Amino acid sequence: MTPNCGIGLTFWKTTDLAARSEARELLSLVIDAHAEDLVDLFYSAFLEDSEASAFLSHSVVQERLSNSLRNWLLDLLNVDPEDGLEAFDERQKQIGEIHARIKIPIHLVMAGASMLKSGVSERLLKLNAEQRTVTTALMLLSEIVDYAIRRMSQAYVSGTTRRAQVDEAYRLASLGQDVSIERESQRAALMEWSQSVLFSLFGAAKGAPLERISQSAFGLWLRHRAGMMFQGSPSLESIEDAVQQIDSVLLPKIDEARSSNDERLQQAVGRLQKTIDEIKYLLGDMFQSVAGMENARDPLTKALNRRFMPSILSREISLANSSATPLTLLMIDVDHFKQINDKWGHPAGDVVLRQIAEVIMDNVRLSDFVFRYGGEEFLVALVETPESRGVEIAERIRTQFLAHQLQLPDGNVLTSTVSIGVATHRGHPDYAYLVDIADKALYRAKAGGRNRVEVGGE
């Protein structure tokens, strides 16, 4: 027996080789014959479960996971602890990391494994085979499945811990980046929304529909930025409650009373103003409590550090799925960047990177996220943005950067171009899947001649 035989595979170690071979042949017969049925059983049961169906309802996920599950079942038959388990362990680790990344609860994974064991066992018992061989097959099946789930669980716990650490690091770090400026920007956004409501009631735009605060620039920031930055803050919860109160109670009352223009309207507007004042106070209190923390941005471009991308994109995909709102990514790459460095030097390259970062940030909202993805690559997450709008923003970034006259440290002037890949979230729970679509679209833009925008598809 080799020293790297997995702990817990006692039955494998102690079972006679001939008996083990017969049992594995029996298992192979059952799984080969019933793999599709077992996969269908698994998904049929899980799609009836409200918690599990949130991860499995999307057609692309079902198709990909069905193939993966079938391959995993067949992979169990090829495991022999005597030949070493390194490759098998690595595959289970990768599966566990994916589960952690898309936040599938570990108890659902264990429930699924139990369901598959039962399905295989039921079919084994129906075979006209020697009882001892059937019993050995059942024991081997139970042991190897449990071993695989333990390996997955170890990777899952490790991945979840890392994600939690990065979530907290980003929460703390993002707070320290120009806290006073962000606070004033959001106060201004709040007041801009307030004034738009008053303008719709009493100004030249009298009679115009009242914009919901949750759909304003402040509402977007609250939902996508503040939720990460101030997670768990009592002030944040109070602000969210106030925003819901405005949209669900105060605005409908104002809209109902606006035709009368009497005391009822004045009272309703007064209650709205009082709630806005409360939000302003809570906003200041929330920012004050975290002032002075470290920042999370690339010092050259001021874009977010890539290490925070998994936490942010995972959260945004969860929000998009739960609220049925769109999410679009842009993968942006500076064309021929190596040639710029080679010809003009790295200081010139830095100028180019700073300029493209400025162009990107000038064309997105405070609620969006801009990451420095690699050396000359940037990834932009456009929250609540459909594909068509994402393509418009990508084209605007491309054309504006092309029009820039880049002043180099030595006095020279140059122009540069970017290629952009666009990918829109279609329901797949793994952020890496969406990033990969954007990356492939970027590759097509590069291959198609550069200085262009390409849209990725699933």
N, C-alpha and C positions, 0 to 999 in steps of 0.2 A: 504494500500500500504506500503511495507517495505521500510525502509530508504535507503537501498543500491540499489534500482532500478536505472538503469543508467540514467545519464543526457542525454536528447535528445530523450528519448522514450516517448514523450508526447502522441502520439496517442495510444500507449499501455495503458497508464495510464487512458486515458479518454474514451476509447471504452468500451461499454457494454460487460460484460463477455460472454454472450450468442453469441453476434455478433462476438466477437473475436474468440470464439471456432469454430464457423462455418467457419470463414475465414481461420483459421489455418488448419482445416480439408481439405479445398479446396487446400491450399498450399501443404499440405502433399500429396494429390492425384497427383498433378502436378509433384512435385519433385521426388516422388517415381517412377512415371511412366516414367519420362524423364531424370533422373539423368545422365544416360550414354550418351544420346544425348547432354545434356548440356555440359558435360565434353568434348565430341568430338568437339562440336562447339567452345568451348573455345580454345582448343589446335590447331584446324585447323586454326583459325583466327590468333593466336599468332605465329604459325610457318611460316606464310606468312609475318610476320613483321620482318625486318632485325635485329632490336634491340632486340626484344623479343625472337627470335629464338636462339640467342646466349645462352640463359638460359634454353631452353626447347628442344633442338635438340637431346640430348643424350637419348638413349632408356631407360636406367635405371631411369633417372630423370623423363621421361614421365610416366613410369609405376608407380613409387612411388607417383608422384604428381597427377596422375589421381585418384588414390585411395584416396589420401588426400583431393583432391578437392571434390570428391563425398561425402566423410564423412563430410566435412565442410558444404556442402549444406544440408545434412540431419540433421546435428547438429543444424542448424538454426531453425528447426521445434520443437526442444526440449526445446528451450529457453522460459522461462516465468519469466519476471522481478519480478513478485510477489513472486517467490520462491528464489530470490537472483541470482546475476550474477557472483559471485566470480569464480566459476569453468569455466564458459564461458569466462570471462575476461582473466583468466590464459591461456586458450587455444589460444586466439587471441594474447596474449603477446608472447607466444612461437613461433607462426607463424611469427609474426613481427620480432622477433630476428633472426629467420632463414633467412628471407628475407634480413635483414641487413648483416648477416654473409656472404651470397653468393652474396651480392651487387646487388640484383634485384632492379632496380629503383622504387621508390614508385609510380611514375605516371603510371607505367605498372600494378602495383597491383590495383590501382584505376580504370584503364581502364578495367581490367579483371572483377572487381566487377560490373562495369556498364554494361558490356556485358552480364554477368549472370543475372542481374536484367531484362534486356531487353528480354533475352531468356525465363525466367520464366513468365514475364508479357505477352509476346506474346501468350504463351500457355494457360495462365489463360483466356485471352480474347476470346479464341476459345471454351471455355467450355460453355455448355448449363446450366448456373447457374444464380441465381438471381443477378441482376446488383449490388445491394447494397453489397452483399457478396463478389463479385469480386472486387469491389472498395476497400472494407475494407482489403481484402487480398493483393491487390497491395500496399496499404499504409503500412501495417504491414511489408511486404517484404522489401520495400524501407527503412523503419526506422531501421529494425534490421540489414540489410546488411551495411548501413551507420554506424551504431553503431559499428559493428565488425571491419570495416575498420579503424575507429577512434582509436580503441584500438590497432590494429596492427600498425598503424602509430605512436602512442606514443612510443611503444616498438621499432619500427624501428628507429625513431629519436634518442632515447636513446642509442640504440646499435651502430648506426652510429657515434654518438658523442664519445662514449667510444672507438670505433675502431680508430677514428681519433686521439684521445688523446694518445692511445697506439702506433700508428704509429709514431707520433711525438716523443714520449718518447724513442722509440727504435732508431729512427734516430739519436737523440741527444746522447743517451747513448752508442750506438755501436761505435760512433766515438771516444770515449775516451779510448777505449781498445787498448793499444799499437799502437797508431796512427803512431808513427815513424816507428815501425816495419812493419805495414801493408803498409805504403807508400813505404818503401824500397823493400818489397816483390813484390809489383806490378810494381815498376820500373824494378826489376830484371826479372819479367815475361814478361814485354814488350820487354826488351833487348834480352831475350832468344828467343822470337818469331822472332825478327829482325834478329838475328844471324842465325836462322834456314832458313830464306828466302835467306840470302846471301850464306849459305852453299849449298842450292839447286841450286843456280845460278853459284857459282864459286868454291865450294869445292869438296870434294870427292863424295858428293851426287848430283853432277851436273846433271841436267835433271829431278830431282825428282819433283813431283807436289808441287806447292806453297800453303802452308797452309794459309787459310783465317784467318785474325786476330780475327774475331768474333768467330771462333771456337777454339782459343788458350785458355790457362789458363787465360790470361789477359782478353780476350773477355768474358769468362764465369763470371769472377769476376765483370766486368763492367756491365753486364746484370743483374746479380742476387744480388750482394752486393751493388755496387755503386748506383744503381737505388734507393735503399732504403735509404742508408746512406746520399747521397748528393742530395736528391730530390729537384728539383727546382733550383739547382745551374747552373749558366750560363756556368761555366767551364765544368760541366758534359755534358751539351748539346753540347758544342764545341767538346769535346772528342768523343761523340757519332757520331757527324757529320764527324769528321776526320776518325773514324773507318769505317764508311760507304763509305767514299771517297776512302780509301785504298782498300777495298774489291771490290767495284763496278767499280772503274776507274783505280787506280794505278797498282794493281796486274794484271788485264787483259792486260794493256799496257806493263808491264814488261814481261809477258808471251809471248806476241806477238813479242817483240823485242829480246827475249833471244837467239833465234837461230842465229841472226846476229852478236851478241857480238860486236856491233859497238857503235858509239856515241849515237845512240838512246837509247840503253840499259843503258848506263852510265847516260844519262839525266833522264831516268825513275827511276833508282835507287836513283839518287840524290833527286828527288822530294819525293820519299818514305822516305828517311832519314830526309828530312826537315819536313815532316809531323810527323814522329816519335818524332823528337826533340820538335815539338809543343805540342804533347801529353804529353811528359815528363814535359814540363813547366806547362801545365794546371793541370797535376796530382799533382805536388808540390804545386801549388797555391790552389787547391781544398782542400788538406789535411791541409795546413797551416791555412786556414780560420776557421777550426773547431778544432784545437788542444786544448787539455786540458779539454774536456767535460767529464762528468761522465761516468762510464762504466755500462754495462748491463749484467754482467756475474756472475754466481754463484761463490762465492769466493773460494769454495773448489775445484771444478772440472774445473772451467773456461769455462764451457758450458753456452750457452745462457739461460737467465731466461725464464721460461715457459710462463710468462705473455706476451711475445712478439710473441709467437707461432701463435696466430690467425692472426695477421697482416702479418707475413712473409708467412705463408702457403696460406692465401687468395691471396696474390700477386703472389706467385709461381704457384698456380693453374690457375690464370688468364693468366699468361705468357704461361703456358703449353697449355692452350686451344687456345690462340690466335696464337701461333707459331707452334702448332702441335708437340711439343717436349715432351719427356717422363719425368715423375717425379716419384721417388720411395722413400717410407718411410721405415725406419727400426725402430722397437720398440724393445729396448734392455733392458733386466732385469737381474740383478745379481742373480744367483741361491742360494737359502738357505741363503740369506743375514742376516736374523734375527738370524740364528744359529751362523753366524760369529760374530755378535755383542754380542750375549749371551755368547759365549765361550771365545772370545778374547778381548771383550770390544769395545767401540765406536771408539777409536783411530785406531784399526785394521780395522774397517769398513770404516773409512775415507781413509786409505791407499788403500783399495780395490777400492773405488769409484774413487780416483785420478788415479789409474792405468788403470781402464777400460776407463776412459775419455781420457787418453793419447793414449791408443791403438786405440780408435775410431778416435781421431783427426789425428793420424798418417796415417790412412787409408782413409781419405776423403780429398777433395780439399778445398781451401780457398773459393771457390764459394758455397760450401755446407753449411748446417746449422746443428749444434749439440745443442740440448736442454737438460737441466736436467728436465725431465718430471715429476718425482716424487722422492721419497727417494732414491731408487736404480735403477730407470728406466731412460733411455735416449731415446730420439726420434731424429732420423737423417733424414734430408731431402736431398736426393741426386738429385740435379738438372740435367736436361737433361740426365737422367740415366735410361735405360730400365730395365725391371724386371730381365733379365738374369745377367746383370752386377751388379744389386743390390744384388742378391743372392751370387755372387762371393765375393763382399765386405763383406757381412754379414758372410760368411763362414771364410773369412780371419780374421775378427775381433774375431770370436769365437775361432779359433785355436790359434791365437797369444796370446789371453788372457789366454787360458788354459795352454800355455807353460810358462807363466810368473811365476817367483819365487817372491812372494810378501814378502818383508822384513818388518816385523812388528816392532813397536817401542821397544818392549821388547827383540828383537833379534831373535824371532821365525820366521819361514818361512812357508808360506802356499800357496796353489794354489786354484783357484776358477774357476767357469765356468759361462757362460751366455747363456740365451735362447733368440732367436731373431725371431720376426715376420716381414715379408716383405709384403708390399702392394704397388701396382703400380696404379697410377692415370689412370682412364679409361674415363674421361670426366665429371664426376659428379662435379658440381660447389661448393659443400659444403666441406670444408676441414675436418670437423668433421666426415664426412662419410668415408673418406680415413683413418683417424686416427683410427676409429673404426675397420676397416678391419685389420689394422696392429695389433691392440690390440687383436683381436680375434685370429689372427695367432699366436701371442705370447702365448696366453692361450693354444692353441693346442700344441705348443712346450713344454710348461710346463707340460701339461697333458701327453705328449708322452714320458716323461722321462728326460726332461731338457737337457742342453748342446747340443742344436740342433737348426736348422733354419727351419721355416715353412713359406710357401707362402700363403697369403690370397687371396680369390677370392670374387667377388661381388655376 
